[in-house]
Amino acid sequence: MKCISSGSTQILWNGALSNEFQPSRGCPRVSYLFFANDLFLFIEVDMEQSKVVQDTLEAFGLFSGHKVNAQKTNVFLSKNNPVDITSQIYIVFGFNEVLDLGVYLGMSLFHSRVTTRTFKFILDKVFRRLYSLDAKLLSMAGRVTLVQFVLMSIPNYFIQTTLIPNSICKEIEKIARGFIWGIFSLRSKQALVQWDDYC
């Protein structure tokens, strides 16, 4: 146990070893907002703060040798801000103006009311997964296993972070039922067992 608690570490930084340090609990954690070379800066919509951030980015470039890529950098401002200040801020930064931040780590960064249409991409993922497989070649047990362990796991990540509308959950169940009973054909089939007995 002593070797675990008394070990020391060095980091190779730009070809040179850092000073030794002992890892311990409670170290400063890196924010997830710095993950995968992405960085989110949150500031007030104010010309003074905008200039300070721009000066800081320029100083960072001088000291580190890294420059902010203006073509890959976006500025997102709330619609509730005065138009004259907003346009001045875009000029100060010289970055792309965006109305939506898009997707980050697989999740959409919402800025409007969440609706069924917002989560249509989950249904599309489930459909793509189904149509990439040939349900006719699988037995009933194979289809049930596929639904339980593959199809029903697709929305899990999104359900953990966001409240998904009930209609989306019901639609996923409907797709899964149709897949199990082979209702992708033109003629409809009657289910022999209750849905709750399967999933």
VONU-304644 format. One record per atom (N, C-alpha, C): residue number from 1; residue in one letter; chain; atom name; x, y, z. Coordinates in pm, whole numbers, always signed. Example, Ala and Ser with C-alpha at 12.3 -4.5 7.8 and 13.67 -1.06 7.14 Angstrom:
! VONU-304644
PT pos code unit site     px     py     pz
PT   1    A    A    N  +1319   -569   +780
PT   1    A    A   CA  +1230   -450   +780
PT   1    A    A    C  +1320   -330   +780
PT   2    S    A    N  +1285   -225   +708
PT   2    S    A   CA  +1367   -106   +714
PT   2    S    A    C  +1290     +3   +787
This chain:
! VONU-304644
PT pos code unit site     px     py     pz
PT   1    M    A    N    +83   -120     +0
PT   1    M    A   CA     +0     +0     +0
PT   1    M    A    C    +86   +125     +0
PT   2    K    A    N   +208   +113    +59
PT   2    K    A   CA   +294   +230    +67
PT   2    K    A    C   +337   +279    -71
PT   3    C    A    N   +363   +182   -164
PT   3    C    A   CA   +409   +225   -297
PT   3    C    A    C   +297   +296   -373
PT   4    I    A    N   +173   +262   -344
PT   4    I    A   CA    +62   +330   -412
PT   4    I    A    C    +49   +474   -364
PT   5    S    A    N    +63   +495   -233
PT   5    S    A   CA    +44   +630   -179
PT   5    S    A    C   +169   +717   -185
PT   6    S    A    N   +286   +655   -206
PT   6    S    A   CA   +408   +736   -205
PT   6    S    A    C   +469   +753   -344
PT   7    G    A    N   +404   +705   -447
PT   7    G    A   CA   +458   +717   -583
PT   7    G    A    C   +460   +860   -632
PT   8    S    A    N   +555   +891   -718
PT   8    S    A   CA   +560  +1026   -776
PT   8    S    A    C   +558  +1014   -927
PT   9    T    A    N   +523  +1122   -992
PT   9    T    A   CA   +504  +1123  -1137
PT   9    T    A    C   +571  +1246  -1196
PT  10    Q    A    N   +613  +1231  -1323
PT  10    Q    A   CA   +664  +1344  -1401
PT  10    Q    A    C   +591  +1345  -1534
PT  11    I    A    N   +578  +1462  -1591
PT  11    I    A   CA   +512  +1476  -1721
PT  11    I    A    C   +614  +1527  -1821
PT  12    L    A    N   +613  +1467  -1940
PT  12    L    A   CA   +699  +1513  -2048
PT  12    L    A    C   +625  +1626  -2121
PT  13    W    A    N   +674  +1748  -2111
PT  13    W    A   CA   +607  +1866  -2166
PT  13    W    A    C   +702  +1935  -2262
PT  14    N    A    N   +667  +1937  -2389
PT  14    N    A   CA   +750  +1998  -2494
PT  14    N    A    C   +893  +1944  -2492
PT  15    G    A    N   +906  +1815  -2471
PT  15    G    A   CA  +1037  +1751  -2475
PT  15    G    A    C  +1116  +1758  -2347
PT  16    A    A    N  +1066  +1824  -2243
PT  16    A    A   CA  +1138  +1835  -2116
PT  16    A    A    C  +1051  +1779  -2004
PT  17    L    A    N  +1115  +1713  -1909
PT  17    L    A   CA  +1042  +1657  -1795
PT  17    L    A    C  +1006  +1766  -1695
PT  18    S    A    N   +885  +1757  -1643
PT  18    S    A   CA   +843  +1852  -1539
PT  18    S    A    C   +903  +1810  -1405
PT  19    N    A    N   +883  +1892  -1304
PT  19    N    A   CA   +923  +1854  -1169
PT  19    N    A    C   +837  +1737  -1122
PT  20    E    A    N   +892  +1656  -1034
PT  20    E    A   CA   +816  +1544   -980
PT  20    E    A    C   +703  +1595   -890
PT  21    F    A    N   +592  +1524   -896
PT  21    F    A   CA   +482  +1556   -805
PT  21    F    A    C   +413  +1426   -766
PT  22    Q    A    N   +341  +1431   -654
PT  22    Q    A   CA   +269  +1314   -607
PT  22    Q    A    C   +121  +1331   -638
PT  23    P    A    N    +65  +1237   -715
PT  23    P    A   CA    -78  +1246   -743
PT  23    P    A    C   -157  +1231   -613
PT  24    S    A    N   -263  +1305   -601
PT  24    S    A   CA   -347  +1295   -481
PT  24    S    A    C   -491  +1321   -518
PT  25    R    A    N   -578  +1290   -426
PT  25    R    A   CA   -720  +1315   -447
PT  25    R    A    C   -747  +1464   -436
PT  26    G    A    N   -852  +1508   -503
PT  26    G    A   CA   -891  +1647   -493
PT  26    G    A    C   -810  +1739   -582
PT  27    C    A    N   -742  +1682   -682
PT  27    C    A   CA   -667  +1766   -776
PT  27    C    A    C   -765  +1850   -857
PT  28    P    A    N   -721  +1961   -913
PT  28    P    A   CA   -812  +2037   -998
PT  28    P    A    C   -854  +1954  -1117
PT  29    R    A    N   -979  +1953  -1144
PT  29    R    A   CA  -1030  +1874  -1256
PT  29    R    A    C  -1042  +1961  -1380
PT  30    V    A    N  -1020  +1899  -1495
PT  30    V    A   CA  -1036  +1971  -1621
PT  30    V    A    C  -1183  +1968  -1656
PT  31    S    A    N  -1237  +2081  -1688
PT  31    S    A   CA  -1378  +2090  -1722
PT  31    S    A    C  -1405  +2016  -1852
PT  32    Y    A    N  -1524  +1955  -1864
PT  32    Y    A   CA  -1560  +1887  -1988
PT  32    Y    A    C  -1573  +1986  -2104
PT  33    L    A    N  -1579  +2114  -2071
PT  33    L    A   CA  -1588  +2214  -2177
PT  33    L    A    C  -1455  +2233  -2248
PT  34    F    A    N  -1349  +2168  -2200
PT  34    F    A   CA  -1219  +2173  -2266
PT  34    F    A    C  -1188  +2042  -2337
PT  35    F    A    N  -1287  +1958  -2354
PT  35    F    A   CA  -1267  +1825  -2409
PT  35    F    A    C  -1251  +1830  -2561
PT  36    A    A    N  -1165  +1746  -2614
PT  36    A    A   CA  -1150  +1724  -2758
PT  36    A    A    C  -1117  +1852  -2834
PT  37    N    A    N  -1026  +1931  -2778
PT  37    N    A   CA   -980  +2054  -2843
PT  37    N    A    C  -1090  +2158  -2861
PT  38    D    A    N  -1199  +2144  -2790
PT  38    D    A   CA  -1306  +2243  -2795
PT  38    D    A    C  -1300  +2327  -2668
PT  39    L    A    N  -1343  +2450  -2682
PT  39    L    A   CA  -1342  +2540  -2567
PT  39    L    A    C  -1464  +2630  -2575
PT  40    F    A    N  -1536  +2640  -2466
PT  40    F    A   CA  -1649  +2730  -2457
PT  40    F    A    C  -1613  +2841  -2360
PT  41    L    A    N  -1628  +2965  -2403
PT  41    L    A   CA  -1609  +3079  -2315
PT  41    L    A    C  -1744  +3146  -2296
PT  42    F    A    N  -1779  +3174  -2173
PT  42    F    A   CA  -1905  +3240  -2143
PT  42    F    A    C  -1875  +3379  -2088
PT  43    I    A    N  -1929  +3480  -2154
PT  43    I    A   CA  -1908  +3617  -2108
PT  43    I    A    C  -2039  +3694  -2119
PT  44    E    A    N  -2043  +3807  -2051
PT  44    E    A   CA  -2157  +3897  -2066
PT  44    E    A    C  -2146  +3966  -2201
PT  45    V    A    N  -2260  +4002  -2255
PT  45    V    A   CA  -2260  +4075  -2382
PT  45    V    A    C  -2227  +4219  -2350
PT  46    D    A    N  -2098  +4249  -2355
PT  46    D    A   CA  -2048  +4379  -2316
PT  46    D    A    C  -1922  +4405  -2398
PT  47    M    A    N  -1909  +4524  -2453
PT  47    M    A   CA  -1794  +4556  -2538
PT  47    M    A    C  -1663  +4546  -2461
PT  48    E    A    N  -1662  +4590  -2337
PT  48    E    A   CA  -1539  +4587  -2258
PT  48    E    A    C  -1492  +4443  -2236
PT  49    Q    A    N  -1584  +4355  -2197
PT  49    Q    A   CA  -1547  +4215  -2177
PT  49    Q    A    C  -1504  +4149  -2308
PT  50    S    A    N  -1570  +4184  -2416
PT  50    S    A   CA  -1535  +4127  -2546
PT  50    S    A    C  -1392  +4164  -2584
PT  51    K    A    N  -1355  +4289  -2559
PT  51    K    A   CA  -1218  +4333  -2591
PT  51    K    A    C  -1116  +4263  -2502
PT  52    V    A    N  -1151  +4243  -2374
PT  52    V    A   CA  -1060  +4172  -2283
PT  52    V    A    C  -1038  +4028  -2331
PT  53    V    A    N  -1145  +3962  -2371
PT  53    V    A   CA  -1133  +3824  -2421
PT  53    V    A    C  -1050  +3822  -2549
PT  54    Q    A    N  -1074  +3916  -2639
PT  54    Q    A   CA   -996  +3921  -2763
PT  54    Q    A    C   -848  +3946  -2734
PT  55    D    A    N   -819  +4037  -2642
PT  55    D    A   CA   -679  +4063  -2604
PT  55    D    A    C   -616  +3939  -2541
PT  56    T    A    N   -692  +3868  -2459
PT  56    T    A   CA   -642  +3745  -2396
PT  56    T    A    C   -611  +3639  -2501
PT  57    L    A    N   -697  +3625  -2599
PT  57    L    A   CA   -673  +3527  -2706
PT  57    L    A    C   -548  +3563  -2786
PT  58    E    A    N   -529  +3692  -2811
PT  58    E    A   CA   -409  +3736  -2884
PT  58    E    A    C   -284  +3713  -2800
PT  59    A    A    N   -290  +3742  -2668
PT  59    A    A   CA   -175  +3718  -2580
PT  59    A    A    C   -144  +3569  -2572
PT  60    F    A    N   -247  +3487  -2568
PT  60    F    A   CA   -228  +3342  -2568
PT  60    F    A    C   -152  +3298  -2694
PT  61    G    A    N   -190  +3356  -2808
PT  61    G    A   CA   -122  +3323  -2933
PT  61    G    A    C    +23  +3365  -2932
PT  62    L    A    N    +53  +3481  -2875
PT  62    L    A   CA   +192  +3528  -2869
PT  62    L    A    C   +279  +3440  -2780
PT  63    F    A    N   +225  +3401  -2664
PT  63    F    A   CA   +304  +3322  -2569
PT  63    F    A    C   +317  +3176  -2610
PT  64    S    A    N   +210  +3118  -2664
PT  64    S    A   CA   +211  +2974  -2691
PT  64    S    A    C   +249  +2940  -2834
PT  65    G    A    N   +234  +3037  -2924
PT  65    G    A   CA   +259  +3007  -3065
PT  65    G    A    C   +137  +2949  -3134
PT  66    H    A    N    +28  +2930  -3061
PT  66    H    A   CA    -96  +2878  -3119
PT  66    H    A    C   -189  +2995  -3147
PT  67    K    A    N   -254  +2990  -3261
PT  67    K    A   CA   -350  +3096  -3293
PT  67    K    A    C   -490  +3037  -3300
PT  68    V    A    N   -587  +3118  -3267
PT  68    V    A   CA   -726  +3077  -3277
PT  68    V    A    C   -764  +3080  -3424
PT  69    N    A    N   -819  +2969  -3473
PT  69    N    A   CA   -862  +2960  -3611
PT  69    N    A    C   -997  +3029  -3625
PT  70    A    A    N   -999  +3144  -3689
PT  70    A    A   CA  -1121  +3224  -3701
PT  70    A    A    C  -1228  +3154  -3784
PT  71    Q    A    N  -1186  +3067  -3877
PT  71    Q    A   CA  -1284  +2996  -3960
PT  71    Q    A    C  -1355  +2886  -3883
PT  72    K    A    N  -1289  +2830  -3781
PT  72    K    A   CA  -1349  +2722  -3704
PT  72    K    A    C  -1410  +2771  -3573
PT  73    T    A    N  -1400  +2899  -3545
PT  73    T    A   CA  -1448  +2953  -3419
PT  73    T    A    C  -1581  +3022  -3440
PT  74    N    A    N  -1675  +2997  -3350
PT  74    N    A   CA  -1810  +3051  -3361
PT  74    N    A    C  -1844  +3138  -3241
PT  75    V    A    N  -1932  +3234  -3265
PT  75    V    A   CA  -1985  +3318  -3158
PT  75    V    A    C  -2136  +3300  -3157
PT  76    F    A    N  -2189  +3264  -3042
PT  76    F    A   CA  -2333  +3249  -3026
PT  76    F    A    C  -2380  +3348  -2922
PT  77    L    A    N  -2472  +3434  -2961
PT  77    L    A   CA  -2528  +3534  -2869
PT  77    L    A    C  -2679  +3516  -2861
PT  78    S    A    N  -2733  +3546  -2746
PT  78    S    A   CA  -2877  +3536  -2726
PT  78    S    A    C  -2950  +3636  -2815
PT  79    K    A    N  -3072  +3599  -2852
PT  79    K    A   CA  -3155  +3689  -2934
PT  79    K    A    C  -3204  +3809  -2853
PT  80    N    A    N  -3192  +3801  -2721
PT  80    N    A   CA  -3243  +3907  -2634
PT  80    N    A    C  -3149  +4025  -2619
PT  81    N    A    N  -3033  +4020  -2684
PT  81    N    A   CA  -2936  +4129  -2673
PT  81    N    A    C  -2965  +4239  -2774
PT  82    P    A    N  -2925  +4362  -2741
PT  82    P    A   CA  -2944  +4473  -2836
PT  82    P    A    C  -2866  +4447  -2966
PT  83    V    A    N  -2926  +4476  -3078
PT  83    V    A   CA  -2867  +4447  -3209
PT  83    V    A    C  -2738  +4525  -3231
PT  84    D    A    N  -2732  +4652  -3186
PT  84    D    A   CA  -2612  +4732  -3210
PT  84    D    A    C  -2490  +4676  -3135
PT  85    I    A    N  -2509  +4632  -3010
PT  85    I    A   CA  -2397  +4574  -2934
PT  85    I    A    C  -2358  +4440  -2993
PT  86    T    A    N  -2457  +4361  -3033
PT  86    T    A   CA  -2430  +4230  -3092
PT  86    T    A    C  -2344  +4244  -3217
PT  87    S    A    N  -2380  +4336  -3305
PT  87    S    A   CA  -2302  +4353  -3429
PT  87    S    A    C  -2161  +4403  -3400
PT  88    Q    A    N  -2145  +4488  -3299
PT  88    Q    A   CA  -2010  +4535  -3262
PT  88    Q    A    C  -1924  +4420  -3208
PT  89    I    A    N  -1985  +4331  -3132
PT  89    I    A   CA  -1911  +4217  -3076
PT  89    I    A    C  -1864  +4125  -3188
PT  90    Y    A    N  -1950  +4102  -3286
PT  90    Y    A   CA  -1909  +4018  -3399
PT  90    Y    A    C  -1790  +4080  -3472
PT  91    I    A    N  -1789  +4213  -3482
PT  91    I    A   CA  -1678  +4282  -3549
PT  91    I    A    C  -1551  +4270  -3466
PT  92    V    A    N  -1562  +4285  -3333
PT  92    V    A   CA  -1444  +4275  -3246
PT  92    V    A    C  -1378  +4138  -3259
PT  93    F    A    N  -1457  +4032  -3256
PT  93    F    A   CA  -1400  +3897  -3261
PT  93    F    A    C  -1361  +3856  -3402
PT  94    G    A    N  -1444  +3889  -3499
PT  94    G    A   CA  -1416  +3845  -3635
PT  94    G    A    C  -1442  +3697  -3656
PT  95    F    A    N  -1523  +3635  -3571
PT  95    F    A   CA  -1554  +3493  -3582
PT  95    F    A    C  -1690  +3476  -3649
PT  96    N    A    N  -1723  +3351  -3680
PT  96    N    A   CA  -1851  +3320  -3744
PT  96    N    A    C  -1966  +3340  -3646
PT  97    E    A    N  -2072  +3400  -3695
PT  97    E    A   CA  -2194  +3415  -3616
PT  97    E    A    C  -2280  +3292  -3638
PT  98    V    A    N  -2325  +3227  -3531
PT  98    V    A   CA  -2410  +3109  -3545
PT  98    V    A    C  -2538  +3128  -3463
PT  99    L    A    N  -2644  +3067  -3510
PT  99    L    A   CA  -2772  +3075  -3441
PT  99    L    A    C  -2797  +2954  -3352
PT 100    D    A    N  -2714  +2850  -3370
PT 100    D    A   CA  -2726  +2728  -3291
PT 100    D    A    C  -2587  +2668  -3277
PT 101    L    A    N  -2553  +2620  -3159
PT 101    L    A   CA  -2419  +2563  -3138
PT 101    L    A    C  -2407  +2421  -3190
PT 102    G    A    N  -2517  +2361  -3236
PT 102    G    A   CA  -2511  +2229  -3297
PT 102    G    A    C  -2500  +2118  -3195
PT 103    V    A    N  -2410  +2023  -3222
PT 103    V    A   CA  -2397  +1902  -3142
PT 103    V    A    C  -2263  +1902  -3071
PT 104    Y    A    N  -2262  +1864  -2944
PT 104    Y    A   CA  -2139  +1854  -2868
PT 104    Y    A    C  -2139  +1723  -2792
PT 105    L    A    N  -2038  +1639  -2813
PT 105    L    A   CA  -2027  +1507  -2753
PT 105    L    A    C  -2152  +1424  -2777
PT 106    G    A    N  -2206  +1433  -2898
PT 106    G    A   CA  -2320  +1352  -2936
PT 106    G    A    C  -2455  +1407  -2896
PT 107    M    A    N  -2459  +1515  -2822
PT 107    M    A   CA  -2586  +1573  -2778
PT 107    M    A    C  -2604  +1711  -2837
PT 108    S    A    N  -2726  +1739  -2877
PT 108    S    A   CA  -2757  +1871  -2928
PT 108    S    A    C  -2756  +1971  -2814
PT 109    L    A    N  -2702  +2089  -2840
PT 109    L    A   CA  -2706  +2196  -2741
PT 109    L    A    C  -2829  +2280  -2773
PT 110    F    A    N  -2935  +2259  -2700
PT 110    F    A   CA  -3063  +2320  -2730
PT 110    F    A    C  -3067  +2466  -2687
PT 111    H    A    N  -3136  +2544  -2765
PT 111    H    A   CA  -3155  +2684  -2730
PT 111    H    A    C  -3299  +2726  -2754
PT 112    S    A    N  -3383  +2629  -2774
PT 112    S    A   CA  -3524  +2660  -2793
PT 112    S    A    C  -3604  +2551  -2722
PT 113    R    A    N  -3733  +2559  -2732
PT 113    R    A   CA  -3820  +2463  -2666
PT 113    R    A    C  -3798  +2323  -2723
PT 114    V    A    N  -3786  +2224  -2636
PT 114    V    A   CA  -3764  +2086  -2679
PT 114    V    A    C  -3897  +2029  -2726
PT 115    T    A    N  -3899  +1978  -2849
PT 115    T    A   CA  -4020  +1919  -2907
PT 115    T    A    C  -3988  +1779  -2958
PT 116    T    A    N  -4090  +1713  -3011
PT 116    T    A   CA  -4071  +1581  -3071
PT 116    T    A    C  -3975  +1589  -3187
PT 117    R    A    N  -3982  +1695  -3263
PT 117    R    A   CA  -3894  +1712  -3379
PT 117    R    A    C  -3746  +1721  -3336
PT 118    T    A    N  -3722  +1772  -3217
PT 118    T    A   CA  -3585  +1784  -3167
PT 118    T    A    C  -3518  +1647  -3156
PT 119    F    A    N  -3596  +1544  -3121
PT 119    F    A   CA  -3540  +1411  -3099
PT 119    F    A    C  -3565  +1315  -3215
PT 120    K    A    N  -3601  +1368  -3328
PT 120    K    A   CA  -3623  +1282  -3445
PT 120    K    A    C  -3497  +1206  -3482
PT 121    F    A    N  -3380  +1261  -3451
PT 121    F    A   CA  -3255  +1194  -3486
PT 121    F    A    C  -3240  +1061  -3413
PT 122    I    A    N  -3303  +1045  -3296
PT 122    I    A   CA  -3297   +916  -3226
PT 122    I    A    C  -3377   +812  -3304
PT 123    L    A    N  -3496   +851  -3350
PT 123    L    A   CA  -3576   +759  -3431
PT 123    L    A    C  -3502   +722  -3559
PT 124    D    A    N  -3435   +820  -3620
PT 124    D    A   CA  -3358   +792  -3741
PT 124    D    A    C  -3246   +693  -3714
PT 125    K    A    N  -3180   +706  -3598
PT 125    K    A   CA  -3073   +611  -3561
PT 125    K    A    C  -3129   +470  -3547
PT 126    V    A    N  -3244   +458  -3481
PT 126    V    A   CA  -3306   +327  -3463
PT 126    V    A    C  -3343   +267  -3598
PT 127    F    A    N  -3403   +348  -3687
PT 127    F    A   CA  -3440   +300  -3821
PT 127    F    A    C  -3317   +257  -3899
PT 128    R    A    N  -3211   +338  -3896
PT 128    R    A   CA  -3089   +302  -3969
PT 128    R    A    C  -3033   +170  -3920
PT 129    R    A    N  -3037   +150  -3790
PT 129    R    A   CA  -2985    +25  -3734
PT 129    R    A    C  -3069    -93  -3779
PT 130    L    A    N  -3202    -73  -3785
PT 130    L    A   CA  -3291   -181  -3828
PT 130    L    A    C  -3270   -215  -3975
PT 131    Y    A    N  -3264   -114  -4058
PT 131    Y    A   CA  -3255   -139  -4201
PT 131    Y    A    C  -3116   -182  -4244
PT 132    S    A    N  -3017   -169  -4156
PT 132    S    A   CA  -2885   -221  -4189
PT 132    S    A    C  -2882   -372  -4165
PT 133    L    A    N  -2980   -423  -4093
PT 133    L    A   CA  -2990   -566  -4066
PT 133    L    A    C  -3106   -623  -4145
PT 134    D    A    N  -3099   -749  -4178
PT 134    D    A   CA  -3209   -812  -4249
PT 134    D    A    C  -3290   -893  -4148
PT 135    A    A    N  -3405   -840  -4111
PT 135    A    A   CA  -3486   -903  -4008
PT 135    A    A    C  -3537  -1040  -4051
PT 136    K    A    N  -3549  -1061  -4182
PT 136    K    A   CA  -3600  -1189  -4230
PT 136    K    A    C  -3504  -1303  -4200
PT 137    L    A    N  -3376  -1273  -4185
PT 137    L    A   CA  -3277  -1377  -4161
PT 137    L    A    C  -3265  -1414  -4013
PT 138    L    A    N  -3327  -1336  -3925
PT 138    L    A   CA  -3318  -1362  -3781
PT 138    L    A    C  -3440  -1439  -3732
PT 139    S    A    N  -3417  -1528  -3637
PT 139    S    A   CA  -3529  -1597  -3574
PT 139    S    A    C  -3599  -1501  -3479
PT 140    M    A    N  -3711  -1546  -3424
PT 140    M    A   CA  -3784  -1463  -3328
PT 140    M    A    C  -3694  -1431  -3208
PT 141    A    A    N  -3623  -1532  -3157
PT 141    A    A   CA  -3533  -1510  -3043
PT 141    A    A    C  -3422  -1412  -3079
PT 142    G    A    N  -3372  -1420  -3201
PT 142    G    A   CA  -3267  -1328  -3246
PT 142    G    A    C  -3317  -1185  -3253
PT 143    R    A    N  -3441  -1168  -3301
PT 143    R    A   CA  -3499  -1033  -3309
PT 143    R    A    C  -3523   -975  -3170
PT 144    V    A    N  -3572  -1059  -3077
PT 144    V    A   CA  -3596  -1014  -2940
PT 144    V    A    C  -3465   -972  -2875
PT 145    T    A    N  -3362  -1054  -2892
PT 145    T    A   CA  -3231  -1022  -2834
PT 145    T    A    C  -3176   -893  -2893
PT 146    L    A    N  -3190   -877  -3023
PT 146    L    A   CA  -3142   -756  -3089
PT 146    L    A    C  -3213   -632  -3035
PT 147    V    A    N  -3344   -641  -3017
PT 147    V    A   CA  -3421   -528  -2966
PT 147    V    A    C  -3379   -496  -2823
PT 148    Q    A    N  -3368   -599  -2738
PT 148    Q    A   CA  -3336   -575  -2597
PT 148    Q    A    C  -3198   -515  -2578
PT 149    F    A    N  -3099   -565  -2651
PT 149    F    A   CA  -2962   -526  -2620
PT 149    F    A    C  -2902   -425  -2717
PT 150    V    A    N  -2961   -408  -2833
PT 150    V    A   CA  -2904   -313  -2930
PT 150    V    A    C  -2996   -195  -2951
PT 151    L    A    N  -3118   -220  -2996
PT 151    L    A   CA  -3208   -109  -3029
PT 151    L    A    C  -3248    -27  -2907
PT 152    M    A    N  -3278    -95  -2796
PT 152    M    A   CA  -3321    -22  -2677
PT 152    M    A    C  -3206    +50  -2608
PT 153    S    A    N  -3082    +18  -2645
PT 153    S    A   CA  -2969    +88  -2584
PT 153    S    A    C  -2934   +216  -2660
PT 154    I    A    N  -2985   +233  -2781
PT 154    I    A   CA  -2953   +353  -2860
PT 154    I    A    C  -2996   +481  -2789
PT 155    P    A    N  -3120   +491  -2737
PT 155    P    A   CA  -3159   +617  -2672
PT 155    P    A    C  -3108   +634  -2529
PT 156    N    A    N  -3040   +534  -2472
PT 156    N    A   CA  -2999   +542  -2331
PT 156    N    A    C  -2916   +666  -2298
PT 157    Y    A    N  -2818   +697  -2380
PT 157    Y    A   CA  -2730   +812  -2354
PT 157    Y    A    C  -2810   +941  -2350
PT 158    F    A    N  -2904   +956  -2443
PT 158    F    A   CA  -2983  +1079  -2451
PT 158    F    A    C  -3082  +1088  -2336
PT 159    I    A    N  -3136   +974  -2294
PT 159    I    A   CA  -3232   +972  -2184
PT 159    I    A    C  -3164  +1012  -2053
PT 160    Q    A    N  -3035   +980  -2038
PT 160    Q    A   CA  -2963  +1013  -1915
PT 160    Q    A    C  -2941  +1163  -1900
PT 161    T    A    N  -2935  +1236  -2010
PT 161    T    A   CA  -2901  +1377  -2002
PT 161    T    A    C  -3017  +1471  -2029
PT 162    T    A    N  -3122  +1421  -2091
PT 162    T    A   CA  -3232  +1507  -2133
PT 162    T    A    C  -3365  +1437  -2112
PT 163    L    A    N  -3466  +1512  -2078
PT 163    L    A   CA  -3600  +1458  -2066
PT 163    L    A    C  -3659  +1444  -2206
PT 164    I    A    N  -3679  +1321  -2249
PT 164    I    A   CA  -3729  +1295  -2384
PT 164    I    A    C  -3881  +1287  -2379
PT 165    P    A    N  -3950  +1346  -2478
PT 165    P    A   CA  -4096  +1339  -2480
PT 165    P    A    C  -4146  +1195  -2483
PT 166    N    A    N  -4260  +1171  -2419
PT 166    N    A   CA  -4321  +1038  -2415
PT 166    N    A    C  -4349   +984  -2554
PT 167    S    A    N  -4387  +1072  -2645
PT 167    S    A   CA  -4421  +1028  -2781
PT 167    S    A    C  -4302   +963  -2850
PT 168    I    A    N  -4180  +1010  -2822
PT 168    I    A   CA  -4060   +951  -2882
PT 168    I    A    C  -4039   +810  -2825
PT 169    C    A    N  -4055   +795  -2693
PT 169    C    A   CA  -4039   +663  -2631
PT 169    C    A    C  -4141   +564  -2686
PT 170    K    A    N  -4266   +610  -2702
PT 170    K    A   CA  -4370   +522  -2757
PT 170    K    A    C  -4340   +485  -2902
PT 171    E    A    N  -4286   +580  -2978
PT 171    E    A   CA  -4252   +553  -3118
PT 171    E    A    C  -4139   +450  -3127
PT 172    I    A    N  -4041   +460  -3038
PT 172    I    A   CA  -3931   +361  -3036
PT 172    I    A    C  -3986   +223  -3003
PT 173    E    A    N  -4077   +216  -2906
PT 173    E    A   CA  -4140    +87  -2872
PT 173    E    A    C  -4219    +32  -2990
PT 174    K    A    N  -4288   +120  -3061
PT 174    K    A   CA  -4367    +78  -3178
PT 174    K    A    C  -4275    +20  -3286
PT 175    I    A    N  -4162    +86  -3309
PT 175    I    A   CA  -4066    +38  -3409
PT 175    I    A    C  -4011    -98  -3365
PT 176    A    A    N  -3978   -111  -3236
PT 176    A    A   CA  -3923   -237  -3185
PT 176    A    A    C  -4025   -350  -3196
PT 177    R    A    N  -4152   -321  -3162
PT 177    R    A   CA  -4257   -423  -3176
PT 177    R    A    C  -4269   -468  -3321
PT 178    G    A    N  -4270   -371  -3412
PT 178    G    A   CA  -4281   -405  -3554
PT 178    G    A    C  -4164   -490  -3601
PT 179    F    A    N  -4046   -462  -3547
PT 179    F    A   CA  -3928   -539  -3586
PT 179    F    A    C  -3938   -682  -3534
PT 180    I    A    N  -3981   -697  -3407
PT 180    I    A   CA  -3991   -831  -3348
PT 180    I    A    C  -4092   -917  -3424
PT 181    W    A    N  -4207   -860  -3454
PT 181    W    A   CA  -4313   -938  -3517
PT 181    W    A    C  -4303   -938  -3669
PT 182    G    A    N  -4203   -874  -3724
PT 182    G    A   CA  -4183   -878  -3869
PT 182    G    A    C  -4287   -799  -3944
PT 183    I    A    N  -4330   -687  -3889
PT 183    I    A   CA  -4437   -608  -3951
PT 183    I    A    C  -4380   -511  -4054
PT 184    F    A    N  -4259   -536  -4100
PT 184    F    A   CA  -4206   -453  -4207
PT 184    F    A    C  -4264   -498  -4341
PT 185    S    A    N  -4331   -614  -4341
PT 185    S    A   CA  -4395   -659  -4464
PT 185    S    A    C  -4528   -586  -4480
PT 186    L    A    N  -4593   -601  -4596
PT 186    L    A   CA  -4716   -527  -4625
PT 186    L    A    C  -4834   -577  -4543
PT 187    R    A    N  -4842   -708  -4521
PT 187    R    A   CA  -4956   -759  -4445
PT 187    R    A    C  -4927   -748  -4295
PT 188    S    A    N  -5027   -714  -4219
PT 188    S    A   CA  -5006   -697  -4075
PT 188    S    A    C  -5018   -832  -4005
PT 189    K    A    N  -4948   -844  -3893
PT 189    K    A   CA  -4951   -967  -3814
PT 189    K    A    C  -5000   -932  -3675
PT 190    Q    A    N  -5063  -1029  -3612
PT 190    Q    A   CA  -5112  -1007  -3477
PT 190    Q    A    C  -5009  -1058  -3377
PT 191    A    A    N  -4986   -980  -3272
PT 191    A    A   CA  -4889  -1019  -3170
PT 191    A    A    C  -4944  -1135  -3088
PT 192    L    A    N  -4859  -1232  -3057
PT 192    L    A   CA  -4901  -1349  -2981
PT 192    L    A    C  -4874  -1335  -2831
PT 193    V    A    N  -4786  -1243  -2794
PT 193    V    A   CA  -4749  -1223  -2654
PT 193    V    A    C  -4751  -1073  -2625
PT 194    Q    A    N  -4782  -1035  -2501
PT 194    Q    A   CA  -4784   -893  -2465
PT 194    Q    A    C  -4644   -832  -2477
PT 195    W    A    N  -4640   -704  -2511
PT 195    W    A   CA  -4512   -633  -2527
PT 195    W    A    C  -4433   -631  -2396
PT 196    D    A    N  -4501   -615  -2283
PT 196    D    A   CA  -4433   -608  -2153
PT 196    D    A    C  -4359   -737  -2118
PT 197    D    A    N  -4403   -849  -2176
PT 197    D    A   CA  -4335   -976  -2150
PT 197    D    A    C  -4200   -983  -2221
PT 198    Y    A    N  -4181   -900  -2325
PT 198    Y    A   CA  -4056   -902  -2400
PT 198    Y    A    C  -3953   -807  -2344
PT 199    C    A    N  -3992   -681  -2320
PT 199    C    A   CA  -3894   -579  -2280
PT 199    C    A    C  -3929   -518  -2147
